[in-house]
Amino acid sequence: MMKPIPCIILDDEPMAYKLLADYAEKRPELNLLYAGDDITHALSLLKQNPDPHHGQFHPLIILDIQMPAINGLDIMKLLGKDYDFIISSAYAEFALQSYAFTVIDYLLKPISQQRFNQAIDKHLDWKTPKTIQSKAYIQVRADRKDHRIELSKIDYIEGLKDYLIIHFEGQKLMTLETMKEMMNRLPAEEFIRIHRSIILPKKKIKAIDAHQVQHHNGDYFPVGETFKEELFRWFKSL
């Protein structure tokens, strides 16, 4: 059973954070650590968590953009990619800036329980590997949109620093995610990482040798030393 996701709500309006806290406490998937406007206290609670990745889930932070001490964008810059965010704001104009971070959803005030639940469900659907496997697709954020890509249509995934390029059916999408995060979301029986910057669908591997893998489309990809043992073990087991 999945452990509850650590959750913090930050807002400078008492009515707003109390309402969101009430919504959050009705969701058993969330472990509400704090709701309020004390950013220093909230950050100290996050530092007390020894495992910011919390399994497949990062801690979830629901925050307003416009706050007097430090705005939500600065908080996201400070915390970085070890946390997932849901924005609650009265202003739509900050949406574009916020999506430079791992923003699951952008909620415009006033926020209903139904709209809050939609955001949490979206987070669970996006981040839970079992959900992805059963639906045979992966959901990624690219070009300020959520895209669903069928796993069977992926040709390969290429790492580029903190970004990934997903190649499928002659198309490609760039998304802000690491190779490790992507591997955690892909079904292990269908995909294998052969290099620090390459993930391949197993069924599209035609041949391998000590240094490279031949894709069924004729392309060749290098094999990294770190991943060679697992690759050969899998290939010999067929």
SULWOSUL-V346955 format. One record per pair of residues at least 12 apart in sequence whose ideal C-beta (glycine too) atoms are under 10 Angstrom apart, sorted by the first residue. I is the first residue (numbers start at 1). J is the second residue. Records with the same first field share a line. If there is no record, write none. Layout:
I=J  J
//
This chain:
2=28  29  55  56  57  124  128  130
3=29  31  54  55  56  57
4=27  28  29  30  31  32  54  57
5=27  29  30  31  32  54  55  56  57  58  59  60  84  120  123  124  127
6=30  31  32  33  34  45  46  49  51  52  54  57  58  59  60  61  83
7=20  21  24  25  27  29  30  31  32  33  34  35  59  60  61  62  84  86  120
8=24  31  32  33  34  35  36  39  41  42  43  45  46  59  60  61  62  63  83
9=21  23  24  30  32  33  34  35  36  37  42  60  61  62  63  64  86  88
10=34  35  36  37  38  39  42  43  61  62  63  64  67  70  72  75  88
11=35  36  37  62  63  64  65  66  67  72  88  89  109
12=36  37  39  64  66  67  68  69
13=37  64  67  88  90  109
14=35  36  37
15=110
16=35  37  64  88  89  90  109  110  111
17=34  35  36  37  62  63  64  88
18=35  36
19=35  88  109  110  111  112  113  116
20=32  35  62  63  64  86  88  107  109  111  113  116
21=34  35  36  62
22=35  113  116
23=62  111  112  113  114  115  116  117  119  120
24=60  62  116  120
26=113  116  117  120
27=113  116  117  120  121  124
29=57  60  120  121  123  124  128
30=60  62  120  123
31=54  59  60
32=60  62
33=45  46  48  49  59  61
34=46
35=62
37=64  67  68  69
38=69
39=63  67  69  70  72  74  75  78
40=69  70
42=61  63  75
43=70  75  78  79
45=59
46=59  61  79  82  83
49=82
51=82
52=79  80  81  82  83
53=82  83  180  181  184
54=82  83
55=127  184
56=127  128  129  130  181  184  185
57=84  123  124  127  128
58=79  81  82  83  84  85  102  123  127  181
59=79  82  83  84  85
60=83  84  85  86  104  119  120  123  127
61=75  76  79  83  84  85  86  87  102
62=84  85  86  87  88  104  105  107  111  116  119  120
63=75  76  79  85  86  87  88  89  98
64=87  88  89  90  91  94  107  109
65=87  88  89  90  91  93  94  95  97  98  106
66=89  90  91  94
71=94
72=85  87  88  89  94  97  98  101
73=87  94  97  98  100  101
75=101
76=97  98  100  101  102  103
77=100  101
79=101  102
80=101  102  162
81=101  102  162  176  177  178  181
82=102
83=101  102
84=101  102  103  104  123  126  127
85=98  99  101  102  103  104  105  106  123
86=98  103  104  105  106  107  111  116  119  120  122  123
87=99  101  103  104  105  106  107  108  119
88=105  106  107  108  109  110  111  115  116  119
89=106  107  108  109  111
90=108  109  110  111
91=108  109
92=106  108
94=106
95=108  144
96=144
99=141  143  144  145  176
100=176
101=176
102=126  127  141  176  177  181
103=141  144
104=119  120  122  123  124  125  126  127  141  146
105=118  119  120  121  122  123  126  146
106=119
107=119
122=139  146
125=139  146
126=138  139  140  141  146  185
127=139  181  184  185
128=185
129=183  184  185  186  187  188
130=187
131=185
132=148  151  185  186  187
133=151  185  186  187  188  189  190
134=187
135=148  150  151
136=148  150  151  152  187  190
137=149  150  151  152  153  154
138=150  151  154  157  166  175  182  185  186  187  191
139=185
140=164  166  173  174  175  176  177  182  185
141=173  175  176  177
142=163  164  165  166  172  173  174  175  176  177
143=173  174  175
145=173
147=166  173  175
149=166  168  169  171  173
150=168  169
151=168  186  187  190  191  201
152=168  190  201  203  204
153=166  167  168  169  171  201
154=166  167  168  169  186  190  191  199  200  201  204
155=167  168  169  170  171  172  200  201  204  215  216  217  219
156=168  172  191  194  198  199  200  201  204  213  215  217  219  221
157=172  175  177  179  182  183  186  191  193  197  198  199  200  201
158=172  174  179  195  197  198  199  221
159=177  178  179  180  182  193  195  196  197  198  199
160=174  179  197
161=178  197
162=176  177  178  179
163=175  176  177  178
164=176  177  178  179  181  182  197  199
165=197
166=182  199
167=219
168=201
179=193  195  196  197  198  199
180=193
182=199
183=199
186=199  201
187=202
188=202  234
189=202  234
190=202  203
191=203  204
192=205  213  227  230  231  234  235
193=224  226  227  230  231
194=208  212  213  221  222  223  224  226  227  228  230  231
195=212  213  221  222  223  224  225  226  227  228  231
196=222  224  225  226  227
197=221  222  224
198=213  221  222  223  224  227
199=221  227
200=213  215  216  221  231
201=215  216
202=231  234  235  238
203=216
204=216  217  219
205=221  231  234  235  238
206=218  219  220
207=220  235
208=221  223  228  231  232  234  235  236
209=223  232
210=223  228  232
211=223  225  228
213=231  235
//
